[in-house]
Amino acid sequence: MSEPSETRSTPTHADPGTALQAPDGAVPACQFAFLARQPILDRSGALFAYELLFRSGEQNFAQVSSDDEATAHVVARTIGGLGVPAVLGEHRGYVNIGRDLLFDDMIHVMSPERFVLEILETVRFDASVLRRLIQLRRAGFQIALDDVVELSGELVRVLPHADIVKIDFLQTDRAKLPELVSTIRRFGKTLVAEKVETREDFALASELGFDLFQGYFFARPQVLAAPRPKSSREALLRLLALLSREPDINEIEEELKRNPNVVVQLLRLANSSAFGLGREISSLRQAITATGTRQIARWTQLLLYADGRDLPWRSDPLVQLGRTRSRFMELAGNRLHPSDDRFADAAFMTGVFSLVHVVVDSTPECTLDRLGLAPQIRDAIVNHAGPLGTLLRITEAIEQGLDVDAIVREAPLPEFAGLTPEVIAGLSLSAASWTGGHTDS
Protein backbone atom coordinates (compact mmCIF):
# COMPACT_ATOMS: atom_id res chain seq x y z
CA MET A 1 0.00 0.00 0.00
CA SER A 2 1.00 3.64 -0.28
CA GLU A 3 1.61 4.55 3.31
CA PRO A 4 0.27 7.79 4.84
CA SER A 5 2.78 10.30 6.12
CA GLU A 6 4.04 10.26 9.66
CA THR A 7 2.11 13.45 10.47
CA ARG A 8 -1.12 11.43 10.81
CA SER A 9 -2.83 10.99 14.16
CA THR A 10 -1.46 8.45 16.58
CA PRO A 11 -3.34 5.16 16.88
CA THR A 12 -6.25 4.96 19.30
CA HIS A 13 -5.68 1.28 20.00
CA ALA A 14 -2.48 0.01 21.54
CA ASP A 15 0.34 -0.93 19.22
CA PRO A 16 0.75 -4.74 19.27
CA GLY A 17 4.45 -4.50 20.00
CA THR A 18 7.56 -2.40 20.01
CA ALA A 19 10.30 -2.32 17.42
CA LEU A 20 12.92 -5.03 17.70
CA GLN A 21 16.26 -3.26 17.64
CA ALA A 22 19.85 -4.08 18.37
CA PRO A 23 20.95 -3.38 21.94
CA ASP A 24 22.79 -0.09 22.32
CA GLY A 25 26.44 -0.55 21.41
CA ALA A 26 25.98 -4.20 20.45
CA VAL A 27 25.78 -4.30 16.66
CA PRO A 28 25.64 -1.31 14.32
CA ALA A 29 22.20 -0.80 12.75
CA CYS A 30 23.71 -1.10 9.26
CA GLN A 31 24.38 -4.79 10.04
CA PHE A 32 20.67 -5.41 10.56
CA ALA A 33 17.94 -6.01 7.98
CA PHE A 34 14.62 -4.33 8.74
CA LEU A 35 11.02 -4.79 7.73
CA ALA A 36 7.66 -3.74 9.15
CA ARG A 37 4.34 -5.46 9.57
CA GLN A 38 0.94 -3.82 10.04
CA PRO A 39 -1.97 -5.84 11.42
CA ILE A 40 -5.10 -6.52 9.38
CA LEU A 41 -8.04 -7.23 11.70
CA ASP A 42 -11.38 -8.96 11.24
CA ARG A 43 -14.80 -7.61 12.30
CA SER A 44 -14.37 -8.93 15.85
CA GLY A 45 -11.04 -7.11 16.24
CA ALA A 46 -8.98 -10.31 16.05
CA LEU A 47 -5.72 -10.43 14.13
CA PHE A 48 -6.34 -11.86 10.65
CA ALA A 49 -3.15 -11.11 8.66
CA TYR A 50 -0.22 -8.70 8.32
CA GLU A 51 0.83 -6.43 5.51
CA LEU A 52 4.61 -6.62 5.16
CA LEU A 53 6.38 -3.33 4.41
CA PHE A 54 9.93 -2.38 3.46
CA ARG A 55 12.06 -0.46 5.95
CA SER A 56 15.63 0.64 5.28
CA GLY A 57 16.34 1.32 8.96
CA GLU A 58 14.77 1.26 12.40
CA GLN A 59 12.82 4.46 11.65
CA ASN A 60 9.16 3.60 11.06
CA PHE A 61 8.84 4.94 7.52
CA ALA A 62 9.88 3.73 4.09
CA GLN A 63 12.51 5.16 1.75
CA VAL A 64 11.72 3.30 -1.46
CA SER A 65 13.45 3.92 -4.79
CA SER A 66 12.05 0.80 -6.48
CA ASP A 67 8.87 -1.10 -5.56
CA ASP A 68 10.29 -4.38 -6.85
CA GLU A 69 13.58 -3.94 -5.01
CA ALA A 70 11.66 -3.18 -1.81
CA THR A 71 9.52 -6.30 -2.19
CA ALA A 72 12.59 -8.46 -2.86
CA HIS A 73 14.06 -7.20 0.42
CA VAL A 74 10.79 -7.84 2.28
CA VAL A 75 10.48 -11.42 1.04
CA ALA A 76 14.16 -12.22 1.59
CA ARG A 77 14.04 -10.82 5.12
CA THR A 78 10.76 -12.55 5.98
CA ILE A 79 11.75 -16.00 4.72
CA GLY A 80 15.53 -16.00 5.05
CA GLY A 81 16.15 -13.38 7.73
CA LEU A 82 13.69 -13.42 10.61
CA GLY A 83 11.81 -16.48 9.37
CA VAL A 84 8.13 -16.80 8.48
CA PRO A 85 7.02 -18.09 11.91
CA ALA A 86 8.62 -15.11 13.69
CA VAL A 87 7.14 -12.55 11.31
CA LEU A 88 3.70 -14.00 10.56
CA GLY A 89 2.98 -16.60 13.22
CA GLU A 90 0.02 -18.57 11.89
CA HIS A 91 -1.25 -15.70 9.75
CA ARG A 92 -0.79 -14.70 6.13
CA GLY A 93 1.39 -11.88 4.89
CA TYR A 94 0.27 -9.39 2.24
CA VAL A 95 3.19 -8.46 -0.04
CA ASN A 96 3.21 -5.53 -2.48
CA ILE A 97 3.72 -6.63 -6.09
CA GLY A 98 4.57 -4.25 -8.94
CA ARG A 99 4.22 -5.03 -12.62
CA ASP A 100 7.74 -6.31 -13.27
CA LEU A 101 7.78 -8.60 -10.26
CA LEU A 102 4.33 -9.93 -11.19
CA PHE A 103 5.87 -11.56 -14.27
CA ASP A 104 9.01 -12.82 -12.54
CA ASP A 105 9.41 -16.52 -11.79
CA MET A 106 10.97 -15.40 -8.51
CA ILE A 107 7.45 -14.83 -7.16
CA HIS A 108 7.13 -18.58 -6.59
CA VAL A 109 9.66 -18.43 -3.75
CA MET A 110 6.63 -17.44 -1.68
CA SER A 111 4.23 -20.13 -0.52
CA PRO A 112 0.62 -19.43 -1.62
CA GLU A 113 -0.52 -20.72 1.76
CA ARG A 114 1.43 -17.99 3.59
CA PHE A 115 1.53 -14.98 1.26
CA VAL A 116 -1.11 -12.86 -0.49
CA LEU A 117 -0.02 -10.95 -3.61
CA GLU A 118 -1.12 -7.33 -3.20
CA ILE A 119 -1.09 -5.75 -6.66
CA LEU A 120 -0.02 -2.11 -6.45
CA GLU A 121 -2.30 0.64 -7.72
CA THR A 122 0.34 1.59 -10.32
CA VAL A 123 -0.26 -1.63 -12.28
CA ARG A 124 -2.34 -1.26 -15.45
CA PHE A 125 -4.61 -4.26 -15.94
CA ASP A 126 -4.13 -5.02 -19.61
CA ALA A 127 -4.61 -8.43 -21.19
CA SER A 128 -1.12 -9.71 -20.31
CA VAL A 129 -1.60 -8.84 -16.62
CA LEU A 130 -5.04 -10.46 -16.51
CA ARG A 131 -3.59 -13.65 -17.99
CA ARG A 132 -0.82 -13.61 -15.39
CA LEU A 133 -3.35 -13.20 -12.56
CA ILE A 134 -5.22 -16.24 -13.86
CA GLN A 135 -1.96 -18.25 -13.82
CA LEU A 136 -1.08 -17.19 -10.29
CA ARG A 137 -4.55 -17.95 -8.92
CA ARG A 138 -4.37 -21.40 -10.50
CA ALA A 139 -1.05 -21.83 -8.66
CA GLY A 140 -2.94 -21.18 -5.41
CA PHE A 141 -2.17 -17.50 -4.76
CA GLN A 142 -4.78 -15.08 -3.48
CA ILE A 143 -4.77 -11.74 -5.33
CA ALA A 144 -5.49 -8.47 -3.52
CA LEU A 145 -6.04 -5.14 -5.30
CA ASP A 146 -4.33 -2.29 -3.46
CA ASP A 147 -5.48 1.30 -2.88
CA VAL A 148 -8.77 1.19 -4.78
CA VAL A 149 -10.40 4.65 -4.64
CA GLU A 150 -13.17 4.63 -7.25
CA LEU A 151 -15.42 2.52 -9.40
CA SER A 152 -13.99 2.26 -12.91
CA GLY A 153 -14.17 0.10 -15.99
CA GLU A 154 -10.68 -1.21 -15.27
CA LEU A 155 -11.71 -2.27 -11.75
CA VAL A 156 -14.78 -4.10 -13.05
CA ARG A 157 -12.59 -5.82 -15.66
CA VAL A 158 -10.09 -7.12 -13.10
CA LEU A 159 -12.51 -8.09 -10.30
CA PRO A 160 -13.16 -11.62 -11.66
CA HIS A 161 -9.41 -12.27 -11.38
CA ALA A 162 -8.97 -11.01 -7.79
CA ASP A 163 -9.95 -12.32 -4.37
CA ILE A 164 -9.55 -9.28 -2.11
CA VAL A 165 -10.12 -5.54 -2.66
CA LYS A 166 -8.48 -2.96 -0.38
CA ILE A 167 -10.28 0.40 -0.39
CA ASP A 168 -8.27 3.48 0.59
CA PHE A 169 -10.33 5.31 3.22
CA LEU A 170 -8.16 8.42 3.03
CA GLN A 171 -8.66 9.03 -0.68
CA THR A 172 -12.08 7.59 -1.51
CA ASP A 173 -15.05 9.97 -1.82
CA ARG A 174 -17.31 8.97 1.10
CA ALA A 175 -20.44 9.75 -0.90
CA LYS A 176 -19.42 7.16 -3.51
CA LEU A 177 -18.40 4.45 -1.04
CA PRO A 178 -21.80 2.65 -0.91
CA GLU A 179 -21.90 2.16 -4.70
CA LEU A 180 -18.26 1.04 -4.77
CA VAL A 181 -18.79 -1.45 -1.96
CA SER A 182 -22.04 -2.74 -3.48
CA THR A 183 -20.40 -3.39 -6.85
CA ILE A 184 -17.48 -5.27 -5.32
CA ARG A 185 -19.86 -7.27 -3.12
CA ARG A 186 -21.75 -8.47 -6.22
CA PHE A 187 -18.52 -10.11 -7.36
CA GLY A 188 -18.19 -11.92 -4.02
CA LYS A 189 -14.84 -10.38 -3.06
CA THR A 190 -13.39 -9.85 0.42
CA LEU A 191 -13.39 -6.14 1.32
CA VAL A 192 -10.58 -4.52 3.30
CA ALA A 193 -10.85 -0.97 4.64
CA GLU A 194 -7.28 0.36 4.70
CA LYS A 195 -5.89 3.60 6.13
CA VAL A 196 -8.62 3.64 8.76
CA GLU A 197 -7.44 6.41 11.09
CA THR A 198 -10.42 7.42 13.25
CA ARG A 199 -13.26 5.83 15.18
CA GLU A 200 -15.63 7.38 12.64
CA ASP A 201 -13.80 5.66 9.78
CA PHE A 202 -14.08 2.32 11.55
CA ALA A 203 -17.78 2.81 12.29
CA LEU A 204 -18.54 3.68 8.67
CA ALA A 205 -16.54 0.74 7.33
CA SER A 206 -18.32 -1.63 9.72
CA GLU A 207 -21.71 -0.24 8.74
CA LEU A 208 -20.94 -0.73 5.05
CA GLY A 209 -20.05 -4.37 5.67
CA PHE A 210 -16.28 -4.43 5.24
CA ASP A 211 -14.74 -7.77 6.21
CA LEU A 212 -11.26 -6.64 7.28
CA PHE A 213 -9.68 -3.45 8.62
CA GLN A 214 -6.20 -1.90 8.59
CA GLY A 215 -4.88 1.50 9.64
CA TYR A 216 -3.42 3.78 12.28
CA PHE A 217 -6.67 3.61 14.31
CA PHE A 218 -5.64 0.07 15.20
CA ALA A 219 -1.85 0.07 15.00
CA ARG A 220 1.09 1.63 13.24
CA PRO A 221 3.46 -0.71 11.42
CA GLN A 222 5.78 -2.53 13.80
CA VAL A 223 9.46 -2.54 12.81
CA LEU A 224 11.30 -5.86 13.10
CA ALA A 225 15.03 -6.44 12.73
CA ALA A 226 17.35 -9.37 12.13
CA PRO A 227 21.11 -9.60 11.54
CA ARG A 228 21.78 -8.90 7.87
CA PRO A 229 23.04 -12.04 6.09
CA LYS A 230 26.15 -11.60 3.97
CA SER A 231 26.19 -13.55 0.73
CA SER A 232 28.72 -12.56 -1.90
CA ARG A 233 27.39 -12.01 -5.38
CA GLU A 234 30.08 -14.30 -6.83
CA ALA A 235 29.08 -17.14 -4.49
CA LEU A 236 25.46 -16.78 -5.56
CA LEU A 237 26.45 -16.77 -9.23
CA ARG A 238 28.56 -19.88 -8.66
CA LEU A 239 25.56 -21.63 -7.12
CA LEU A 240 23.39 -20.66 -10.09
CA ALA A 241 26.07 -21.98 -12.44
CA LEU A 242 26.13 -25.29 -10.61
CA LEU A 243 22.36 -25.59 -10.83
CA SER A 244 22.60 -25.11 -14.61
CA ARG A 245 24.51 -28.41 -14.91
CA GLU A 246 21.82 -30.70 -13.46
CA PRO A 247 24.03 -31.57 -10.45
CA ASP A 248 23.40 -34.39 -8.04
CA ILE A 249 22.49 -33.70 -4.44
CA ASN A 250 26.07 -34.23 -3.21
CA GLU A 251 27.39 -31.44 -5.46
CA ILE A 252 24.67 -29.04 -4.32
CA GLU A 253 25.29 -29.89 -0.68
CA GLU A 254 29.04 -29.34 -1.06
CA GLU A 255 28.57 -25.94 -2.74
CA LEU A 256 26.04 -24.79 -0.16
CA LYS A 257 28.35 -25.75 2.70
CA ARG A 258 30.77 -23.12 1.38
CA ASN A 259 28.05 -20.49 1.93
CA PRO A 260 26.75 -20.80 5.52
CA ASN A 261 24.50 -17.74 5.23
CA VAL A 262 22.74 -19.20 2.21
CA VAL A 263 22.35 -22.50 4.08
CA VAL A 264 20.64 -20.79 7.01
CA GLN A 265 18.26 -19.00 4.67
CA LEU A 266 17.59 -22.16 2.65
CA LEU A 267 16.63 -24.04 5.82
CA ARG A 268 14.24 -21.23 6.69
CA LEU A 269 12.83 -21.32 3.16
CA ALA A 270 12.23 -25.06 3.41
CA ASN A 271 10.70 -24.74 6.87
CA SER A 272 8.57 -21.73 5.89
CA SER A 273 5.96 -23.98 4.35
CA ALA A 274 7.57 -27.40 5.04
CA PHE A 275 6.68 -28.02 1.38
CA GLY A 276 3.78 -30.20 2.40
CA LEU A 277 5.91 -32.57 4.44
CA GLY A 278 4.18 -31.85 7.73
CA ARG A 279 7.45 -31.86 9.65
CA GLU A 280 10.38 -29.61 10.45
CA ILE A 281 13.39 -29.81 8.15
CA SER A 282 16.57 -29.90 10.20
CA SER A 283 19.37 -30.92 7.83
CA LEU A 284 20.84 -29.43 4.69
CA ARG A 285 20.18 -32.57 2.66
CA GLN A 286 16.55 -32.60 3.76
CA ALA A 287 16.23 -28.95 2.76
CA ILE A 288 17.68 -29.59 -0.71
CA THR A 289 15.41 -32.58 -1.29
CA ALA A 290 12.29 -30.83 -0.02
CA THR A 291 12.93 -27.55 -1.80
CA GLY A 292 14.19 -28.79 -5.16
CA THR A 293 16.75 -27.23 -7.50
CA ARG A 294 14.21 -24.99 -9.26
CA GLN A 295 13.13 -23.40 -5.98
CA ILE A 296 16.76 -23.06 -4.83
CA ALA A 297 17.53 -21.24 -8.09
CA ARG A 298 14.60 -18.89 -7.52
CA TRP A 299 15.80 -18.18 -4.00
CA THR A 300 19.34 -17.50 -5.21
CA GLN A 301 17.97 -15.07 -7.79
CA LEU A 302 15.98 -13.31 -5.05
CA LEU A 303 19.13 -12.90 -2.95
CA LEU A 304 20.87 -11.37 -5.97
CA TYR A 305 18.06 -8.84 -6.34
CA ALA A 306 18.21 -7.97 -2.66
CA ASP A 307 21.97 -7.85 -2.27
CA GLY A 308 22.00 -4.19 -1.27
CA ARG A 309 24.09 -2.71 -4.08
CA ASP A 310 23.61 0.95 -4.90
CA LEU A 311 22.10 0.31 -8.34
CA PRO A 312 19.03 -1.95 -8.21
CA TRP A 313 19.28 -4.81 -10.68
CA ARG A 314 15.91 -3.85 -12.14
CA SER A 315 17.22 -0.35 -12.80
CA ASP A 316 20.50 -1.60 -14.26
CA PRO A 317 20.46 -1.50 -18.09
CA LEU A 318 23.12 -4.21 -18.20
CA VAL A 319 20.91 -6.57 -16.22
CA GLN A 320 17.90 -5.73 -18.37
CA LEU A 321 19.98 -6.55 -21.46
CA GLY A 322 20.99 -9.87 -19.89
CA ARG A 323 17.38 -10.77 -19.12
CA THR A 324 16.19 -9.94 -22.65
CA ARG A 325 19.16 -11.77 -24.19
CA SER A 326 18.63 -14.92 -22.12
CA ARG A 327 14.91 -15.03 -22.88
CA PHE A 328 15.51 -14.56 -26.62
CA MET A 329 18.04 -17.39 -26.61
CA GLU A 330 15.64 -19.65 -24.73
CA LEU A 331 12.84 -18.96 -27.23
CA ALA A 332 15.20 -19.47 -30.17
CA GLY A 333 16.48 -22.68 -28.59
CA ASN A 334 12.92 -23.95 -28.34
CA ARG A 335 12.41 -23.05 -31.97
CA LEU A 336 15.52 -24.95 -33.05
CA HIS A 337 14.83 -28.04 -30.90
CA PRO A 338 11.13 -28.06 -29.89
CA SER A 339 11.37 -31.45 -28.18
CA ASP A 340 14.61 -30.79 -26.28
CA ASP A 341 13.95 -28.73 -23.14
CA ARG A 342 17.56 -29.15 -22.03
CA PHE A 343 18.85 -27.27 -25.09
CA ALA A 344 16.47 -24.38 -24.40
CA ASP A 345 17.53 -24.35 -20.74
CA ALA A 346 21.20 -24.29 -21.75
CA ALA A 347 20.50 -21.46 -24.21
CA PHE A 348 18.83 -19.48 -21.43
CA MET A 349 21.77 -20.01 -19.07
CA THR A 350 24.20 -19.00 -21.83
CA GLY A 351 22.40 -15.69 -22.09
CA VAL A 352 22.31 -15.27 -18.31
CA PHE A 353 26.07 -15.76 -17.90
CA SER A 354 27.24 -14.06 -21.09
CA LEU A 355 27.37 -10.67 -19.31
CA VAL A 356 28.36 -11.78 -15.81
CA HIS A 357 32.01 -10.85 -16.36
CA VAL A 358 30.96 -7.21 -16.88
CA VAL A 359 28.92 -7.22 -13.67
CA VAL A 360 31.85 -8.52 -11.60
CA ASP A 361 34.44 -6.46 -13.54
CA SER A 362 36.58 -9.31 -14.85
CA THR A 363 37.31 -11.20 -18.08
CA PRO A 364 34.93 -13.89 -19.39
CA GLU A 365 37.57 -16.61 -19.01
CA CYS A 366 38.43 -15.77 -15.39
CA THR A 367 34.83 -15.29 -14.33
CA LEU A 368 33.45 -18.43 -15.94
CA ASP A 369 36.38 -20.61 -14.85
CA ARG A 370 35.80 -19.54 -11.25
CA LEU A 371 32.10 -20.32 -11.56
CA GLY A 372 32.71 -23.77 -13.00
CA LEU A 373 29.99 -23.39 -15.63
CA ALA A 374 28.92 -26.30 -17.84
CA PRO A 375 31.62 -26.73 -20.57
CA GLN A 376 29.30 -26.21 -23.55
CA ILE A 377 27.98 -22.98 -22.02
CA ARG A 378 31.48 -21.74 -21.18
CA ASP A 379 32.73 -22.49 -24.71
CA ALA A 380 29.73 -20.76 -26.22
CA ILE A 381 30.46 -17.59 -24.25
CA VAL A 382 34.27 -17.53 -24.50
CA ASN A 383 34.77 -18.96 -28.01
CA HIS A 384 31.30 -18.71 -29.59
CA ALA A 385 31.67 -22.47 -30.12
CA GLY A 386 28.95 -24.97 -30.93
CA PRO A 387 25.24 -24.37 -31.53
CA LEU A 388 24.96 -22.32 -28.34
CA GLY A 389 27.86 -20.13 -29.47
CA THR A 390 26.20 -19.56 -32.84
CA LEU A 391 22.97 -18.66 -31.10
CA LEU A 392 24.86 -16.19 -28.91
CA ARG A 393 26.51 -14.64 -32.01
CA ILE A 394 23.08 -14.21 -33.61
CA THR A 395 21.74 -12.61 -30.43
CA GLU A 396 24.67 -10.18 -30.15
CA ALA A 397 24.31 -9.25 -33.84
CA ILE A 398 20.63 -8.46 -33.32
CA GLU A 399 21.46 -6.26 -30.32
CA GLN A 400 24.05 -4.35 -32.36
CA GLY A 401 21.86 -4.00 -35.44
CA LEU A 402 24.22 -6.12 -37.58
CA ASP A 403 23.43 -8.54 -40.40
CA VAL A 404 22.29 -11.92 -39.09
CA ASP A 405 21.90 -13.76 -42.41
CA ALA A 406 25.60 -14.59 -42.79
CA ILE A 407 25.75 -16.11 -39.30
CA VAL A 408 22.66 -18.22 -40.00
CA ARG A 409 24.13 -19.48 -43.30
CA GLU A 410 27.34 -20.56 -41.53
CA ALA A 411 25.51 -22.21 -38.64
CA PRO A 412 26.53 -25.78 -37.69
CA LEU A 413 22.94 -27.10 -37.72
CA PRO A 414 20.44 -26.97 -40.60
CA GLU A 415 17.69 -26.01 -38.15
CA PHE A 416 19.19 -22.51 -37.92
CA ALA A 417 17.79 -21.80 -41.39
CA GLY A 418 14.40 -21.58 -39.69
CA LEU A 419 15.50 -18.39 -37.94
CA THR A 420 14.22 -16.12 -40.71
CA PRO A 421 14.04 -12.32 -40.24
CA GLU A 422 10.31 -12.65 -39.53
CA VAL A 423 10.87 -15.34 -36.89
CA ILE A 424 13.70 -13.37 -35.27
CA ALA A 425 11.55 -10.23 -35.12
CA GLY A 426 8.77 -12.16 -33.39
CA LEU A 427 11.13 -13.78 -30.89
CA SER A 428 12.77 -10.42 -30.13
CA LEU A 429 9.38 -8.85 -29.42
CA SER A 430 8.38 -11.76 -27.18
CA ALA A 431 11.67 -11.53 -25.27
CA ALA A 432 11.30 -7.79 -24.71
CA SER A 433 7.69 -8.30 -23.61
CA TRP A 434 8.71 -11.00 -21.13
CA THR A 435 11.48 -8.83 -19.66
CA GLY A 436 9.27 -5.83 -19.05
CA GLY A 437 6.00 -7.66 -18.57
CA HIS A 438 4.13 -4.77 -20.12
CA THR A 439 3.38 -5.60 -23.77
CA ASP A 440 0.14 -7.26 -24.83
CA SER A 441 0.56 -10.20 -27.12
SVG drawing of the C-alpha trace seen along z (x, -y; Angstrom):
<svg xmlns="http://www.w3.org/2000/svg" viewBox="-24 -16 65 53">
<polyline fill="none" stroke="black" stroke-width="0.4" points="0.0,0.0 1.0,-3.6 1.6,-4.6 0.3,-7.8 2.8,-10.3 4.0,-10.3 2.1,-13.4 -1.1,-11.4 -2.8,-11.0 -1.5,-8.4 -3.3,-5.2 -6.3,-5.0 -5.7,-1.3 -2.5,0.0 0.3,0.9 0.8,4.7 4.5,4.5 7.6,2.4 10.3,2.3 12.9,5.0 16.3,3.3 19.8,4.1 20.9,3.4 22.8,0.1 26.4,0.5 26.0,4.2 25.8,4.3 25.6,1.3 22.2,0.8 23.7,1.1 24.4,4.8 20.7,5.4 17.9,6.0 14.6,4.3 11.0,4.8 7.7,3.7 4.3,5.5 0.9,3.8 -2.0,5.8 -5.1,6.5 -8.0,7.2 -11.4,9.0 -14.8,7.6 -14.4,8.9 -11.0,7.1 -9.0,10.3 -5.7,10.4 -6.3,11.9 -3.2,11.1 -0.2,8.7 0.8,6.4 4.6,6.6 6.4,3.3 9.9,2.4 12.1,0.5 15.6,-0.6 16.3,-1.3 14.8,-1.3 12.8,-4.5 9.2,-3.6 8.8,-4.9 9.9,-3.7 12.5,-5.2 11.7,-3.3 13.5,-3.9 12.1,-0.8 8.9,1.1 10.3,4.4 13.6,3.9 11.7,3.2 9.5,6.3 12.6,8.5 14.1,7.2 10.8,7.8 10.5,11.4 14.2,12.2 14.0,10.8 10.8,12.6 11.8,16.0 15.5,16.0 16.2,13.4 13.7,13.4 11.8,16.5 8.1,16.8 7.0,18.1 8.6,15.1 7.1,12.6 3.7,14.0 3.0,16.6 0.0,18.6 -1.2,15.7 -0.8,14.7 1.4,11.9 0.3,9.4 3.2,8.5 3.2,5.5 3.7,6.6 4.6,4.3 4.2,5.0 7.7,6.3 7.8,8.6 4.3,9.9 5.9,11.6 9.0,12.8 9.4,16.5 11.0,15.4 7.5,14.8 7.1,18.6 9.7,18.4 6.6,17.4 4.2,20.1 0.6,19.4 -0.5,20.7 1.4,18.0 1.5,15.0 -1.1,12.9 0.0,11.0 -1.1,7.3 -1.1,5.7 0.0,2.1 -2.3,-0.6 0.3,-1.6 -0.3,1.6 -2.3,1.3 -4.6,4.3 -4.1,5.0 -4.6,8.4 -1.1,9.7 -1.6,8.8 -5.0,10.5 -3.6,13.7 -0.8,13.6 -3.4,13.2 -5.2,16.2 -2.0,18.3 -1.1,17.2 -4.6,18.0 -4.4,21.4 -1.1,21.8 -2.9,21.2 -2.2,17.5 -4.8,15.1 -4.8,11.7 -5.5,8.5 -6.0,5.1 -4.3,2.3 -5.5,-1.3 -8.8,-1.2 -10.4,-4.7 -13.2,-4.6 -15.4,-2.5 -14.0,-2.3 -14.2,-0.1 -10.7,1.2 -11.7,2.3 -14.8,4.1 -12.6,5.8 -10.1,7.1 -12.5,8.1 -13.2,11.6 -9.4,12.3 -9.0,11.0 -10.0,12.3 -9.6,9.3 -10.1,5.5 -8.5,3.0 -10.3,-0.4 -8.3,-3.5 -10.3,-5.3 -8.2,-8.4 -8.7,-9.0 -12.1,-7.6 -15.1,-10.0 -17.3,-9.0 -20.4,-9.7 -19.4,-7.2 -18.4,-4.4 -21.8,-2.6 -21.9,-2.2 -18.3,-1.0 -18.8,1.5 -22.0,2.7 -20.4,3.4 -17.5,5.3 -19.9,7.3 -21.8,8.5 -18.5,10.1 -18.2,11.9 -14.8,10.4 -13.4,9.9 -13.4,6.1 -10.6,4.5 -10.8,1.0 -7.3,-0.4 -5.9,-3.6 -8.6,-3.6 -7.4,-6.4 -10.4,-7.4 -13.3,-5.8 -15.6,-7.4 -13.8,-5.7 -14.1,-2.3 -17.8,-2.8 -18.5,-3.7 -16.5,-0.7 -18.3,1.6 -21.7,0.2 -20.9,0.7 -20.1,4.4 -16.3,4.4 -14.7,7.8 -11.3,6.6 -9.7,3.4 -6.2,1.9 -4.9,-1.5 -3.4,-3.8 -6.7,-3.6 -5.6,-0.1 -1.8,-0.1 1.1,-1.6 3.5,0.7 5.8,2.5 9.5,2.5 11.3,5.9 15.0,6.4 17.4,9.4 21.1,9.6 21.8,8.9 23.0,12.0 26.1,11.6 26.2,13.6 28.7,12.6 27.4,12.0 30.1,14.3 29.1,17.1 25.5,16.8 26.4,16.8 28.6,19.9 25.6,21.6 23.4,20.7 26.1,22.0 26.1,25.3 22.4,25.6 22.6,25.1 24.5,28.4 21.8,30.7 24.0,31.6 23.4,34.4 22.5,33.7 26.1,34.2 27.4,31.4 24.7,29.0 25.3,29.9 29.0,29.3 28.6,25.9 26.0,24.8 28.4,25.8 30.8,23.1 28.0,20.5 26.8,20.8 24.5,17.7 22.7,19.2 22.3,22.5 20.6,20.8 18.3,19.0 17.6,22.2 16.6,24.0 14.2,21.2 12.8,21.3 12.2,25.1 10.7,24.7 8.6,21.7 6.0,24.0 7.6,27.4 6.7,28.0 3.8,30.2 5.9,32.6 4.2,31.8 7.4,31.9 10.4,29.6 13.4,29.8 16.6,29.9 19.4,30.9 20.8,29.4 20.2,32.6 16.6,32.6 16.2,28.9 17.7,29.6 15.4,32.6 12.3,30.8 12.9,27.6 14.2,28.8 16.7,27.2 14.2,25.0 13.1,23.4 16.8,23.1 17.5,21.2 14.6,18.9 15.8,18.2 19.3,17.5 18.0,15.1 16.0,13.3 19.1,12.9 20.9,11.4 18.1,8.8 18.2,8.0 22.0,7.9 22.0,4.2 24.1,2.7 23.6,-0.9 22.1,-0.3 19.0,2.0 19.3,4.8 15.9,3.9 17.2,0.3 20.5,1.6 20.5,1.5 23.1,4.2 20.9,6.6 17.9,5.7 20.0,6.6 21.0,9.9 17.4,10.8 16.2,9.9 19.2,11.8 18.6,14.9 14.9,15.0 15.5,14.6 18.0,17.4 15.6,19.7 12.8,19.0 15.2,19.5 16.5,22.7 12.9,24.0 12.4,23.0 15.5,25.0 14.8,28.0 11.1,28.1 11.4,31.5 14.6,30.8 14.0,28.7 17.6,29.1 18.9,27.3 16.5,24.4 17.5,24.3 21.2,24.3 20.5,21.5 18.8,19.5 21.8,20.0 24.2,19.0 22.4,15.7 22.3,15.3 26.1,15.8 27.2,14.1 27.4,10.7 28.4,11.8 32.0,10.9 31.0,7.2 28.9,7.2 31.9,8.5 34.4,6.5 36.6,9.3 37.3,11.2 34.9,13.9 37.6,16.6 38.4,15.8 34.8,15.3 33.4,18.4 36.4,20.6 35.8,19.5 32.1,20.3 32.7,23.8 30.0,23.4 28.9,26.3 31.6,26.7 29.3,26.2 28.0,23.0 31.5,21.7 32.7,22.5 29.7,20.8 30.5,17.6 34.3,17.5 34.8,19.0 31.3,18.7 31.7,22.5 28.9,25.0 25.2,24.4 25.0,22.3 27.9,20.1 26.2,19.6 23.0,18.7 24.9,16.2 26.5,14.6 23.1,14.2 21.7,12.6 24.7,10.2 24.3,9.2 20.6,8.5 21.5,6.3 24.0,4.4 21.9,4.0 24.2,6.1 23.4,8.5 22.3,11.9 21.9,13.8 25.6,14.6 25.7,16.1 22.7,18.2 24.1,19.5 27.3,20.6 25.5,22.2 26.5,25.8 22.9,27.1 20.4,27.0 17.7,26.0 19.2,22.5 17.8,21.8 14.4,21.6 15.5,18.4 14.2,16.1 14.0,12.3 10.3,12.7 10.9,15.3 13.7,13.4 11.5,10.2 8.8,12.2 11.1,13.8 12.8,10.4 9.4,8.9 8.4,11.8 11.7,11.5 11.3,7.8 7.7,8.3 8.7,11.0 11.5,8.8 9.3,5.8 6.0,7.7 4.1,4.8 3.4,5.6 0.1,7.3 0.6,10.2"/>
</svg>
